[in-house]
Amino acid sequence: MKAAADGYRADRQAGQPVRLELWCETAGMVPQLARLGSGFGIACFSGGGFDGLVGKHNAAQRAVAGGRRTRILHVVLSGFSACGVMSH
């Protein structure tokens, strides 16, 4: 019983009109941002990089399956994109 209670996590986004996701470009940042978002019930995902489509496709599938609007909180760290444009 104690183990079950210790492992229990309520869905902090249940009943909310909008589901939040935290995104970052690089998968290497996901563990750090996941720790930040977990206290608020916000999952973190990699957007698949500057021109990656898989992460964006997966996000669209999650949004459709969730049955409500999804708001993306996109963390952009300063640097150069694949096309050489400075992002900040």
C-alpha positions in Angstrom: 0.0 0.0 0.0 2.8 2.4 0.9 4.6 1.7 -2.4 1.4 2.4 -4.3 0.9 5.7 -2.5 4.5 6.8 -3.0 4.3 6.1 -6.7 0.9 7.8 -7.2 0.9 11.0 -9.4 -2.3 12.9 -10.1 -2.8 14.2 -13.6 -2.5 17.9 -13.0 -3.9 18.7 -16.4 -7.0 16.6 -16.0 -10.1 18.7 -16.5 -8.2 21.6 -18.0 -9.5 23.0 -21.4 -5.9 23.1 -22.8 -3.2 20.5 -22.5 0.3 21.9 -22.1 3.5 20.4 -23.6 7.1 21.6 -23.1 9.3 21.4 -26.1 13.0 21.9 -26.8 14.9 21.5 -30.1 17.5 19.0 -28.9 16.7 15.7 -27.2 19.7 16.3 -24.9 17.8 19.0 -23.0 14.7 16.8 -22.4 15.8 15.3 -19.0 16.5 18.8 -17.5 13.3 20.3 -18.8 11.3 17.2 -17.9 12.3 17.7 -14.2 11.2 21.3 -14.4 7.8 20.4 -16.0 7.0 17.3 -13.9 6.1 19.3 -10.9 3.4 21.0 -12.9 2.3 17.9 -14.7 3.7 19.1 -18.0 5.5 16.5 -20.2 8.6 17.4 -22.2 9.4 16.4 -25.7 12.1 17.1 -28.3 10.7 18.8 -31.4 13.2 16.9 -33.5 15.6 19.7 -34.2 15.4 22.6 -36.6 14.0 20.6 -39.5 12.9 17.4 -37.9 9.4 16.1 -38.7 9.1 13.0 -36.5 8.8 15.0 -33.3 6.2 17.4 -34.8 4.2 14.5 -36.3 4.2 12.8 -32.9 3.0 16.0 -31.3 0.1 16.2 -33.8 -0.9 12.6 -33.0 -0.8 13.4 -29.2 -3.0 16.5 -29.7 -5.6 14.6 -31.8 -5.7 11.7 -29.3 -6.0 14.1 -26.3 -9.3 15.4 -27.5 -8.6 19.0 -26.5 -6.5 21.9 -27.6 -2.8 21.7 -27.0 -0.5 24.6 -26.2 3.2 24.2 -26.9 5.7 25.9 -24.6 8.8 25.9 -26.8 12.1 26.6 -25.1 14.7 28.0 -27.5 18.2 28.4 -26.4 20.4 30.9 -28.3 22.4 29.4 -31.1 22.6 29.0 -34.8 19.9 27.0 -36.7 20.8 24.5 -39.4 20.4 27.3 -42.0 22.8 29.6 -40.2 20.2 31.9 -38.7 20.7 33.1 -35.1 17.8 32.1 -32.9 17.3 33.7 -29.5 
